[in-house]
Amino acid sequence: MPATSWFLARPSYTRYAYTTNPNDPGELARVTASQATAETRAHLATDSRPRRVEAKAYGAVTLCDGDRRVRFDPSPDTMPKHLTAKQAADLLLVAAAQVPPRLVDVGSGYGPQVQGSALVRIPPAATNRLVRHGYLALDDDGQVVLSLAGVVALEWRHCKTTNVAPSAWAYAIAEAVVDALTPG
């Protein structure tokens, strides 16, 4: 187990899997940002049409597959409204990196920091806040990527700062999820 695995193991979502059958109670589970991101990527790998993803303006994302649904409800720490301008800038650095960065323990006592190319360095305290809010995830190769929560938070902030009508936020968030998390 890598030294950073405990750092990203904090549950960021409540995962609710259910069918459209009203007699099926569904299944609840707490999942991390990395797990929610991986499941969303796997879902979009099979079919990335936007109608297969639904979003709510407060940050919940539902993956639709026939009569089966999986909804990710963000924990209170993961709500997109918590994203600050500095955090948004840091997330955009991660999103725009040519080579995905990694978590590197620099021995500061605050935990690891995000390090990539010379242009991508996020200090340990800022990395800690991004991870605490669930905005970063680790992919299968151990590289740092934007999580489902990070994509939602960035799009929510974009909608709010560009004066997009609140009624269009959910659609814009769903499209951003499809665009950012579709593999390939």
N, C-alpha and C positions, 0 to 999 in steps of 0.2 A: 504494500500500500504506500503510495507516494506521500511525502510529508505534507503536501498541500491538500490531500483528499479530505481531511477533517475540515479544512477551511471552506470547501465548497459543498459540504454535506448538510448544510442548514436547509430545512424545508422552506420553499418559497411559494408553493402552490398547494391547494387542495385539488386533487384530481378526482373528478366524478365521472365514472363510466356508466352509461345507461343506454337503454334502447327506447324506441318510441312506444313500446308496450307498457301501458300504465300499471300492469301487474308486476313488472320487473323493478325492484327497488333500486337497482344500481349498486355501484361499488365505490366507496370513498377511500382515498388514500392520500397521505401527505407525500409530496415529491419535491426534489430539489430543482433548481433552475436548470441544471445540466440534464436531468431526466426529462423534464418538460420539453426542453429544446430538442433533445434527441428524438422523443416521440413525435414531436411536430415535424421534424425533418423526415422521419420515416414515413409519416402520413403523406407528406407532400411529395415524397419520392415516387409514390405509386400514381398520383394524379394531382397536379398542382393547379387545378381550376379554382378560381377564387370562391366559387359557390360552395366549396367543401370546407371553407373556414368562415366562421362567424365570430364577431367580436362585439364587445360592449365597451362603451367609452370609459368605464372605470377600470378596464384592464383584463376582464375575463375573455378567454378565447375558447371557442368550441370547434372541435374537429368533427366533421360530419362524414359518415361513410355508410350510405344506405340508411337502414333504420338504427344504426349504432352511432352513438355520440360520445365524445370525451370532452369534458369541459374542464379547463384549468382556471380556477379562481385564485387570484393573487392573495397572499397573506397581507396583513396590514402594513408590514415593512416594504412590501413589493409594489405598492400602489404607484402608478406612473406619475401621480401628482407630486411625488417627493423628489423628482429629478431636478437638480439645480443646473444652472448654466455651465458651471465647471464640470459637473458630472457628464452633461451632454457632450461637452467638448472632448472629454476623455473617451467616452463611448464612440464618438465619431473617429477618433484616432484608431481605436481597435477595429472598427468597421472598415476603415480605409486602408489598413495595413496591407501591403503587398504580400508579405509573409506573416501569417498569423503569429502573434506574440505568445510567450509562455509566462507562467508564474515562476519567479525566481526568488528564493529566500535569500535576502541580503543581510540577515542577522540583526535587524534593527529593533526587534522586540515587538513591532507592530504587525508582523506577518510578512508574507511575500509581496513582491511588487510585480506589476506587469512590465515585461521587457520584451522588446522586439528589435526592430531596426533602431538606428540612432534617433529617429524621430518619434518612436513609440516608447515612452517610459512614463509609467504612472506610479507615483510614490506609494509606499506601503499603506499609509493611513487612508489615502484616497482609494486604493485598491480594496482595502478592508470595507469601506463604505459601499463601494459598488457591488461587492460580493454580498454584503449584509442585505442589501436591497434586492439581490437576485438578478442584477443587470448583466452579470458576466457568467459564462458557463465554460466548462472544459469539454472539448470534443473527444472523440475516441483516441486521438493521437496526443492528448495532453496539451493541446494548443488552446489559448484563450479566444473565445468567440463571443459575440453578442448573444445573450440568451433571449428566450421568448419575451421575458419581462423587459429586457433592454430594448428590443425592437419596438415593443408596445409603448414604452416610456418615451423613446425618441420621437415616434410618430405622434403621440399625444402632444408632446411639447411643440412639434412642428405645426400641428393643427391649431394649437392655441396661439402661437406667436405669429402665424400668418393669417389670422382671422378667418379660418375655415369655420363655417357654421357648425355649431355643436351637433346638429342633426346628422351631419356627414362624418363625424369623427369615427363612428363604429366601422363604416365602410372603408374609410382611409386606413384605419388600423388593420383591418382584415387584409387589405391589399398589401400593406407594408409587410405583414407576416409572410404572406405568400412570396413576395419579391425577395425578402431577405433570407428566408429559411428554406427555400426550395433548393435541394442539392444540385450541384453542377453548374 
